Amino acid sequence: MKIRAYSPKIEKCFTGASFSDCFSMAQSLLTLDLSKYAIFPGFCDVHVHFREPGFSYKETIKSGSMAAAAGGYTAVCTMPNLNPVPDSAEHLNTQLAIIENDAVINVYPYAAITKMQAGVELSQMDELVENAIAFSDDGRGVQSDELMRSAMLKAKQLGKMIVAHCEVNDLLNGGYIHDGEYAKAHGHRGICSESEYKQIERDLKLVKEIGCAYHVCHISAKESVDLIRKAKAEGVNVTCETAPHYLVLDDSDLKEEGRFKMNPPLRSKEDRLALIEGVRDGTVDMIATDHAPHSAEEKAKGLEKSAFGIVGIETAFAVMYTHLVKKGIITLEKLIELLTINPLNRFGIKPTMDFSVWDLEREFTVDPSQFLSKGRATPFENDKLFGVNLLTVCGGKVVYKSKNI
């Protein structure tokens, strides 16, 4: 029962159902010789923006979860920058009802750390704990040291993790791309790396003091990698994620288009290489997409005035497979660990019969008009990538099947 790119290490990743059971189900669903394809456990993305409730013109639970299924994902964690913000049980229940009705995969919502994500007062954490995967104010850093200390103490008491967007507002200075060579050459206002790593530094000191579980969102700077590596060596309960675009692109790849604008921004080549080394040595625990769709109008205003955020959940595996695995930077087994095993374990998500079937030899051109997501802004538009998903099964149900089998 050998299949291409399959290995004993990947077989061990099938924890919700055995590899042989997934293989048998795939064989019954696809009239193909599966010896030519790869079967992977369902991927888990701990950082997505599905925009509903409140901003369904950008994305919905249905469109976002369908896009995730197309990308091979069977579990995602949705960020709380919504309307209403899930800062109380009542507000979170609004989102949970939509998830129950419309999600085609497993969707686990975050609750906000602070009321309205305003960074002034803690959310109703006691009443949110039952249905929230963790607490986050993603999109905003918690500026107050004392408020973050209080949040960490409460999260520890409740047995939940703090998932932090780290950004010092006083260091942003109106920036919108990395404060690097491209910004200087083209007259753009830059965002310094210090705005990210200084808040990580603060939070790690608090975690060391308090002992809560702590996860850092979308790290982009070499200093952030160094701080987290050191903290792990000291036994601090910290994990982190980065995103495909930070591992593949840097500010030398920027173009004067909104599809290259995200927060944190694409940083320098040195930062990118440090992130890759962090992936290789285990400092970076997982790859998350920070899938952040916006309307075409919101992304058509160039680097300065476009909204922050790009889409990526439908291309993440292919980007990583093409640029990291095929180039020998990491193994396929390592990629599955980053996309599945580590996020599931850290966030306590229990898989069932969740898997996807891939043609790793097929090359395709990224065409945003074909995305299932409402978002179209991707820096990988028109790139040629390897790895086409043929089938995704979640909980034993087919949630995606390619039309081009």
N, C-alpha and C positions, 0 to 999 in steps of 0.2 A: 504494500500500500504506500509506496514511495511517491511523493509528488514533488515537483520542482520547488526549490527553496525551502522545503520542509526539513526539519531537524528535530532530534529529541528535545532540545531546549525549547523549541516552539511548541512541541506536543505538550510539555508540562504547563504551558500557559493556558491550556483549556481546562479551567477549573469549574465552570458552571455545568458543562457536559463534556464527556470524553471526546478526544479527537476522532475516534472511530465512529462515534454516534453522529458527530457533525459531518464527517465525511459521507456517511451513509445517507444522511438527509440531503446533503448537497447533490449526491449522485442521483437521488430520486427526483430532484427538482430541475436538474440541468441535463440535457441530452448531449453531454460532452465527455470526452476522455479526460477525467480529472487528473491523470498523471501529468498533464501539461500545465496545470495550474497550481496555485498556492492557496491553502485555506488557513485563515488567521482567526484567532478569537476576536470578538467584537472590540473595537477601540473605545476608549473612554477619554473624553475631553472635559477637563475640569474648569474650563473658562470659555463660555460662549455668551453671546448677547442675542436673545431671541425676541427682544423688544416688546413683548406682549405680557401684561396689559400696558396700554398707554401710547405705544408708537408702532402700531401694526402696519402703518404705511411703509415702514422700513423692513419689517420681518414679522412673522407670526410664529406661534408655537408649532403650527402645522408645517409651514414652509421651512422653518429652521430645522425641525426634526426630520423632515424629508430630505433636506440637503445633507444633514448629518448621516442619515442612512446611506445616501449615495456615496458618501466618503468612507463607508465602512464602520461608522460609529454606531454603537448600540446603547451608550450611556453618555449623558452630558450633564454638566452643572451650569445653571443659568444665573447670570449676574443680576443684582438687584436694582440697577439704575432704570427703574420703571415708574409708571404712574397708575395706581399708587405704588409708592415704594413699599416693599414688604418689611415694614418695621413694626407690625403688629399682626396678631393672628388673623384678624379680619382682612387686612390687606394681603397677607400671604395666601389666604383662602381663595381670593379672587384669581390669583395665578394658578393655584392648584386645580381649580375647577376647569380652567382652560386646558391645562395639561391632561387632566383625566379624559376630556372630550376629544382632544385634537392631536396629542403627541403620538407618533408612530414608533418611537423608541423610548427608553427610560430617561426621563428628564427629572433632575434633582435640583430644586431651586435653593439659592442662597437667601438668607435673610440679611437685612442691613445691620451693620454694627451700630449706627446712630440713626436717630429719628430724621426722616427725610434725607438721609445721607448728608446732613448739614454739619456734622462734626461738632455739635454743641451738647447733645444729650444722648445717652444710650437708648437704643431701641428697646422694645418690650421683649428682651431676650428670653425671659422665663417662659413666656407663652409661645415663643417661636421655636423652641428647641426641638419639639417633637417632629416637626415637618420640614425643618431646614437642614440642608446637608452640612452647612457651616455658616459662619458670619463673615461678611465682607462689605466694604463700602466701595467696591471697585469703581473706578472712574475718578475717585478722589482719595487722597491720602488723609488719614486722621492726623490733624496738625497738632493737637494738644497731647503732650506727653502724659498728663494725668488722666485724660479721657481714655487713651489707649491702655494705660495701666489698668484702669477700671474694667475695660472691655476684656482684657486678657484674664483678669481675676475671675470675672463672671463666666467667661467661656470655659475656663478650667473647672469651675464649680459644676457647670452643666455638662462637661465632657464633650465639648465641641471645639472645633478648630477656628482660629482667626486666620483669615485668608486676606492678605494685605496688598493693596495697590499702594506702592511706596513712592511718594512725591512730596517734596517740600515746596509749598506754594510760593514762598518768599524768594526762591531761587529760579523761578520760571521766567520772569522778566519778559513776558509776552512772546516767548519763543514758540516755535511750531515745528522745527526740524532740529536735528542734532547740531550742537554748537561745534562744528568741525570745518573741514576744508571746503565742502560744498557751500555751506552757509556763508562763509567768508567770501568765496569767489562770486557768489550770486546775490549778495546783499540781503540775505534772509536773517531773521532773528533766530538765535539758537537756543536750544534747551540743553543745559549743561548736565553731564553725567552725575554731578554732585547732587542734583535734585532728586535722583533716584537713590543713590547709595547712602546718603546721609540719613535718610529715614529708615533704611534697612539697618544701618548701624544702630540707630536709636532703638528700634524694635528688638533687635537681637539682645541688647543689654536688658531690656524688659523681660524677654522670654527667659533669659538666663536667671533672672531674679525670681520670676513667677513660676516658671516650669510648665506653661501651657503649651498646647500643640499649635504650631505656627507654620504657615505656608506663604511664600512670597510669589506674587503674580509676575508674569511676563518680565523677567529680568533681561536687561539689555546691555549692561556695562561691565567692563572687566573688573572694576572695583567691587561690584556686587558679587561676582563669582568668588573673588578672594575672601570677602567677608563671610559668605556662607560656607565656604570650604573650611575656614578657620573655626567658625562656630560649630560645625559638625564634628571637627576634630576634638573640640572641647565637650562634646556630648550634648549640645543644645538640641532641643526637639524642633528642628527646622527642616522643611523641604522647600523646593522651589521648582518653578517651571520657566521655560522659555518657549518661544514660538518659532515656527519654520522660517519666517521671514528674517528673523534675527540671526539665524544660522547660515542662511544662504546669501543674503544681501547686506550691503553696508551703504554708507552715505555716498560712496563713489558711484552707486547705481541709481541715484536719484534722478528723476525727471520732473519737469515743471507740471506735474499732474497730481490731482487729488488722490489717485490710487496708490501713491507712494507716501501718503500722510497717515501716520498712526501714532499712538501714544502708549509707551515710550517710542521715540523715533528710531529709525535705522541709524546706528552709530558707526564708528570707524571700523576699518579692517581689523585693527588690534582688538577691539571689543568682540567682533565676530569670532575671531580665532580663539579668544579666551573662553567664549561660550562653548565653542566646539570642544575645547579641552575639558571644560566643566562637564559636558555631556559624557565624554569618554572616561573621565575618572570618577564619575558618580556624584559629583557636586550638584549637577543639574539632574533632578530626579525624573522629570517628565516633560513631554512636549504637549503644549496646549495651543489652540489656534488663536484665541482671543477673537473669534469670529464676530465681527462688529459691522453689520450691514447698515447702510444709509441709502437714501433715495439718490437717483442719478443727479438730481439738481444739487443736492448737498455735497456731492463729490466732484462737481464740475467747475469748481472755483479756484483751481490751482493749489499750490502748496500752502500759501498763506491763509486763504479763506475757506477752503474745504473743511468739512467736519473731520475730526480724528476718527480713524477706524477703517479696516479693510475686511473683506471676507476671506475665508480660507479653509473651511471645513470640508469642502468637496475636493480640494487639491492637496491637502496636508500630506497624506501618505505618499502620493506620487512625487511631490517636491522632495521629501526626505529620502525616499528610495532612490530617486534619480541623482540627487546631489550629495548624499552622504553614503548610502549603501553601495551603489554601483561604482562610486569613486574610491571605495575601500576605506572611508573615514571611520565608519562604524559597521558592525555586522547587522544582518537582518534580524538576528535574535535580539540584539541590543535595541533596535528600533521598536520591536514588538514589546519589549520591556518598558520602553519610554511611553508608548502609546496605550498600553493595556495594563500590564501587571502592576507597575508602580502607582499609577493613579487609582486603580481599583483598591489596592491595598491601603494606601494612605488615607483615602476617603471612606473606607469601610463599605464599599459597594460590592454586593454579592451578585455575580453573573449567573445567568441561567444557560439556556441553549442559545448562545449569541456567537455568531461567526460571520465571516465574509469570504468570498472566493475571488481571487485576483488572477488576471493575466499579466504577469510581470514582464513579458516580452513585448507587449503591445505598446507602441508609442502613440501619443496623441498630442494635439495642439490645444492649449487652454483657450476655450471660447466661452467667455462669461455669459453670452446670450443663451447658452445651454444650461446654465446653473439652475438648480431647483430653488436655491435661495433667491429672495427678492433683491439682495445686494449683488452688485456687479463689479465693484471696485476691487481689483486684485493687481498687485505688482507683477504677477506671473502671466498676465494676459499675453497670448500669442507664443508663450514659451512651449517648447516641445519637452514632454515628460514621459517617463515610462511608468506603467502600472495602471491598469484599468480594472475597476471593480465590476464584477459580473452579477454578484448576488450578495445581499445582506439579510441575515435572519436574526431576529431579536425575540427572545422568549419562545423560540420554536415557530415563529410566524415570519413569513416573507415580508420584509418591509421595503426592500428595493430589489429590482431586477432590471438589468441593463436591456435596452432595446436593441443593442448591437452585438448580441451573442451569435 
